[in-house]
């Protein structure tokens, strides 16, 4: 494996290293979701969810798409999808 690819994958896995971020990504595997739904589902403050979303976006795990006043998030990294589908 190319060194750059190994580093990228390490960063992706590091981004998943927090239980809240892992829960967010697992939830997004099934369907897109906005922050309000995540806050309700996770029981975390909106500011905390937003901070975790920023980490996941910076790592390239998720992307957000603005729809009116809301942003819908989805998982975009195929490696992450494969890792989380392992049972």
N, C-alpha and C positions, 0 to 999 in steps of 0.2 A: 504494500500500500504506500502511496506517495506520502511523504512527510506532511505536506500541507493539508492533505485530506484527513490524516490522522489527527492533526491539531484541530481542524474544524469539527470533527466528530467529538473530540474531547470537550470542546466548548459547548457543543449541543448537549452532551450528557451532563456537563456541569450546570447548565441552565435548568435541567430537569431535577437537579439535586435537592430541591426544597419540596417538602410534601405538598404545599399549596400549589406550586407551579406544576408539579406532576398531576395533581387533581385537575387543574385547569386544562392541561393538554389532553388528559384522558377524556374529559368532558367534551372537548372540541373534536375529538376523533369521530364522534357520532354525528355531530352537526355543528353548524356555525352558531355563534352565541354572542350576545352583547354583554357589557359589563354588568348591567342590572340583573340579568339572569344569573351571572356568575356569583354576584354578591349574595343573591337569595339562595343559591344552591350550595355555596361554600360556607355561608354564615360568617364571612369576613367583612371588615369595613371596605367601602369603595376605594379609599385611598390605598389600602393594602393590596387589593386586587389589581389596581392600576399600576402599582410598583412592580408587581410580579409580571404583569403583561409587558411592561417596558423591558424587563430582563429577557423575556421570551422573544420579543420582537428584535431586540439588539442581537440576539444569538441566531436569528433567522429561522426560529422554530415556527413562529406564527406570523400572520399578516392581518392587518385590519383594513376593512373597506367601509368608508363612510356611506351611510344610507340615511339621508335626511339628517336628523340630529343625533342619530346613534351610529356607533361603529360596530360592525359585525366582524368577529375574529374567526380564523380558521387555521388549521395546521397546514403548513406548506412544505415542510421538510420530509422527504420520503424516508430517509434513514430513521428519523424519529418515529414515523408511523410504523415502520417495520419492527423497531425495537419494542414499542409498546404493544404490538400485537402478539408478541411471544407470550405463550401461556406457561 
